[in-house]
Amino acid sequence: MELRKINTEDAMAQWEYTTVLPADENGLTNPFHGVSYDEYIHRVLPEMISYEHPVNMPDWFVPETFYYLWDNDCLVGEFRIRHHLTEALRSGGGHIGYSIRRDLRGKGYGTRGLELTIRIAKQIVPEDEIYLRVNKDNIASQKVMLKNGAYLAGEDETYYFMRIPK
Ligand SMILES: CC(C)(COP(=O)(O)OP(=O)(O)OC[C@H]1O[C@@H](n2cnc3c(N)ncnc32)[C@H](O)[C@@H]1OP(=O)(O)O)[C@@H](O)C(=O)NCCC(=O)NCCS
């Protein structure tokens, strides 16, 4: 199993994943739900790649890199790393967001994918801890975080705020 950074060679598999991923599932947002392959190739993919080194983006925009989890030649999930915190991210979505293909959930991919993502995030983020946020009713994602060494750092009505020490 490996994580591959978003790229042009894997465009078809990445598009198939992105266009099916819901616009919002448990707080993981995807503005590209339903995008056509043509639009993905010409607009969305270059935009997603550019997020790692943003150009002409508003001040609040934090560099973000998309990775895909591959099991042999099958793309099974997406993992995103935001490179550093802002006040909004600190009390919001944190550093990492992820999802696994609906028909492949419950097979350990989320746990393994987060483990690989944390290894990369540890090299990128300047903060001492990796910040994560999860809906209180999202048991699967809470387990994925806990199995990767996360602890409960806070909560509000809707979310648990978890952190993984570097
Ligand atoms: C959260 C998500 C990434 C988990 O991925 P996954 O590949 O199914 O996770 P794993 O197979 O590693 O399972 C982790 C644990 O959750 C459990 N689990 C999986 N689906 C579950 C469900 N629907 N309800 C309760 N527990 C569940 C697994 O049994 C496992 O626990 P165990 O080790 O005690 O057996 C996946 O469900 C998903 O993509 N959800 C939609 C997007 C999302 O919620 N992203 C996270 C936002 S914080």
The ligand as an SDF file (V2000), in Angstrom:
LIG
                    3D

 48 50  0  0  0  0  0  0  0  0999 V2000
  -13.8880    7.3720    8.3440 C   0  0  0  0  0  0  0  0  0  0  0  0
  -13.3710    6.4720    7.2420 C   0  0  0  0  0  0  0  0  0  0  0  0
  -12.2070    7.1480    6.5260 C   0  0  0  0  0  0  0  0  0  0  0  0
  -12.8710    5.1690    7.8920 C   0  0  0  0  0  0  0  0  0  0  0  0
  -12.2170    4.4050    6.8990 O   0  0  0  0  0  0  0  0  0  0  0  0
  -12.2160    2.8160    6.9580 P   0  0  0  0  0  0  0  0  0  0  0  0
  -11.3010    2.3210    5.9000 O   0  0  0  0  0  0  0  0  0  0  0  0
  -13.6100    2.3070    6.9360 O   0  0  0  0  0  0  0  0  0  0  0  0
  -11.5560    2.5850    8.4070 O   0  0  0  0  0  0  0  0  0  0  0  0
  -10.9860    1.2240    8.9640 P   0  0  0  0  0  0  0  0  0  0  0  0
  -11.3890    0.0820    8.1030 O   0  0  0  0  0  0  0  0  0  0  0  0
   -9.5370    1.4410    9.2160 O   0  0  0  0  0  0  0  0  0  0  0  0
  -11.8090    1.0840   10.3200 O   0  0  0  0  0  0  0  0  0  0  0  0
  -11.4770    1.7470   11.4930 C   0  0  0  0  0  0  0  0  0  0  0  0
  -12.3700    1.2550   12.6030 C   0  0  0  0  0  0  0  0  0  0  0  0
  -13.7000    1.7530   12.4120 O   0  0  0  0  0  0  0  0  0  0  0  0
  -14.6150    0.6820   12.4340 C   0  0  0  0  0  0  0  0  0  0  0  0
  -15.6910    1.0320   11.5290 N   0  0  0  0  0  0  0  0  0  0  0  0
  -15.6510    1.0760   10.1790 C   0  0  0  0  0  0  0  0  0  0  0  0
  -16.8530    1.4750    9.7110 N   0  0  0  0  0  0  0  0  0  0  0  0
  -17.6360    1.6700   10.7940 C   0  0  0  0  0  0  0  0  0  0  0  0
  -18.9720    2.1050   10.9680 C   0  0  0  0  0  0  0  0  0  0  0  0
  -19.7430    2.4330    9.9160 N   0  0  0  0  0  0  0  0  0  0  0  0
  -19.4430    2.2080   12.2270 N   0  0  0  0  0  0  0  0  0  0  0  0
  -18.6720    1.9150   13.3020 C   0  0  0  0  0  0  0  0  0  0  0  0
  -17.3950    1.5170   13.1810 N   0  0  0  0  0  0  0  0  0  0  0  0
  -16.8940    1.3820   11.9530 C   0  0  0  0  0  0  0  0  0  0  0  0
  -13.8150   -0.5130   11.9680 C   0  0  0  0  0  0  0  0  0  0  0  0
  -14.4140   -1.7190   12.3930 O   0  0  0  0  0  0  0  0  0  0  0  0
  -12.5160   -0.2610   12.6690 C   0  0  0  0  0  0  0  0  0  0  0  0
  -12.6060   -0.5550   14.0380 O   0  0  0  0  0  0  0  0  0  0  0  0
  -11.8660   -1.8220   14.6590 P   0  0  0  0  0  0  0  0  0  0  0  0
  -10.4190   -1.6380   14.3970 O   0  0  0  0  0  0  0  0  0  0  0  0
  -12.2430   -1.7380   16.0850 O   0  0  0  0  0  0  0  0  0  0  0  0
  -12.4440   -2.9910   13.9340 O   0  0  0  0  0  0  0  0  0  0  0  0
  -14.4750    6.1140    6.1960 C   0  0  0  0  0  0  0  0  0  0  0  0
  -15.5830    5.6010    6.9020 O   0  0  0  0  0  0  0  0  0  0  0  0
  -14.9560    7.3090    5.3870 C   0  0  0  0  0  0  0  0  0  0  0  0
  -14.4020    7.5860    4.3300 O   0  0  0  0  0  0  0  0  0  0  0  0
  -15.9750    8.0170    5.8700 N   0  0  0  0  0  0  0  0  0  0  0  0
  -16.5280    9.1890    5.1660 C   0  0  0  0  0  0  0  0  0  0  0  0
  -15.6290   10.4200    5.2640 C   0  0  0  0  0  0  0  0  0  0  0  0
  -15.2350   10.7190    6.6860 C   0  0  0  0  0  0  0  0  0  0  0  0
  -16.0040   10.5370    7.6210 O   0  0  0  0  0  0  0  0  0  0  0  0
  -13.9860   11.1960    6.8420 N   0  0  0  0  0  0  0  0  0  0  0  0
  -13.4370   11.5270    8.1430 C   0  0  0  0  0  0  0  0  0  0  0  0
  -13.8250   12.9060    8.5520 C   0  0  0  0  0  0  0  0  0  0  0  0
  -13.1210   13.2710   10.1700 S   0  0  0  0  0  0  0  0  0  0  0  0
  1  2  1  0
  2  3  1  0
  2  4  1  0
  2 36  1  0
  4  5  1  0
  5  6  1  0
  6  7  2  0
  6  8  1  0
  6  9  1  0
  9 10  1  0
 10 11  2  0
 10 12  1  0
 10 13  1  0
 13 14  1  0
 14 15  1  0
 15 16  1  0
 15 30  1  0
 16 17  1  0
 17 18  1  0
 17 28  1  0
 18 19  1  0
 18 27  1  0
 19 20  2  0
 20 21  1  0
 21 22  1  0
 21 27  2  0
 22 23  1  0
 22 24  2  0
 24 25  1  0
 25 26  2  0
 26 27  1  0
 28 29  1  0
 28 30  1  0
 30 31  1  0
 31 32  1  0
 32 33  2  0
 32 34  1  0
 32 35  1  0
 36 37  1  0
 36 38  1  0
 38 39  2  0
 38 40  1  0
 40 41  1  0
 41 42  1  0
 42 43  1  0
 43 44  2  0
 43 45  1  0
 45 46  1  0
 46 47  1  0
 47 48  1  0
M  END
$$$$
